[in-house]
Amino acid sequence: MKTILRKIRSSAPILTAITISLLLSGNLFGQGPIFTGDAGNLSNIIREALKLMAIILFCLGAVGLAWGIYNKMTGKEWSNQALGSLLSFAFGTIVAVFWQLAQGRAVGVDTNF
């Protein structure tokens, strides 16, 4: 009995992935081209996810920067927060570039969505 349970547990991630792909394959492949601008297709979800991700990263960068400044003023360790905020701003900029590309626009790096 224990052997059967171990085999089921070890194969559960693979079976889950296969089940999800079988359930979603009809919906995913029925969308047509991804970046067509049609309101009922996957492109809007991708665009909005990129936009939300960039906004969240910029907000996390601002919070990390404020936290680092507060820690510097109180004499605590501050470099990890400052580095994290810089990385959040950098990755948010990269995501914003991908969002501009997904919109079909020329790439201008700014936070004006």
Beta strands, then each sheet from edge to edge (+ up, - down):
end
